[in-house]
Amino acid sequence: MTSLAVALYAACSSPYFLLVEAEVWLWPRPLVAAVDRVSVAVWDAARSDAVYPLWREWDNARHATREFCRDAAALALLLTTSPKGALR
């Protein structure tokens, strides 16, 4: 039982030490630094003018998909229910 507790403690504390407490040993946080570099690069690329038409098309496609799903649900509801007062 003790070995299970030690294993669980080690498994839970290793991400904490890699991400948060790495500065204690004067060791840069490698995972956080890598994520920060990538997120800055992605943010800069996403905000560039060359990508704007892609964002606009993505937004249009997303809205079209949402409207299609809404219309399909309404049609399914109309086709599967009978009107009130209909003959049985």
N, C-alpha and C positions, 0 to 999 in steps of 0.2 A: 504494500500500500504506500509505503514511503517513496519507493522508486517511481510510482505513478505520480505522486505529488511533485516530486522533483522534475519529472519529465514535463508535466503540465506547466509548472512554473517557468521552466526553460523555454518552452514553446511560446508562452505568452509574453515573456519578457524580452526575447531577442528582437522582435520588431520594434519594441519601445526603445531599446538601446541603439538600434540602427538609425531610427528616425529622430529621436528626441535627445537622448543623453549622450550622444556621440561627442559632443564638445567637451565633456569632462576629461577625456583623454587627449584633447587637442587633435582630434581626428575629424576631418570634415565629414559632414553627413553625406555620404555618396548618393544615396537614393533621393534625398530631398534636393540636393544640388542638381542632379540629372533631370529630375522632374521640373525644377524651376527653369533650367536652360531650355528644355523642350517646350514648356508652356509659353515662354516668352517668344520663341521662334514661331510657334503655331499662332499665337495671338497677332504677331506682326504680319504674318502671311495672310491671316484671315481678314485683317483690316486693310490690306492693300487694295488699290483700285482694280487690279487685274482679277481679283476674286469676286468682286461685287456682282457681276452678272451671274456667276454661279450661285451665290447666295439668293439672288432674286428668283432664279429659276427653281431653286430648292424650296423657297417659300411658296411659290405658286403651286408646285407639285404637292406640297404638304397640304395646302388648303383644298386642292382638287381632290386629293385622297380622302380628306375629312368629309367633304361634301358628298362624295360617292358613297362612303360608308353610311352617312346619315340617310341618304336617299334609299339605299338598299335596305336599311333597317325599317324605314317607313313603309316601303313596298312589302316587305315580309310581314309586317304587322297588318297591313291592309288585306293581304292575301290569306292570312291564317285566321282572321276573325270574321265572324258573321255580323251583319248589321242588326241592331236591336229591332225586334219585331218581325224578323224574317221567318218565313215558313220553315218548319223543320222537316 
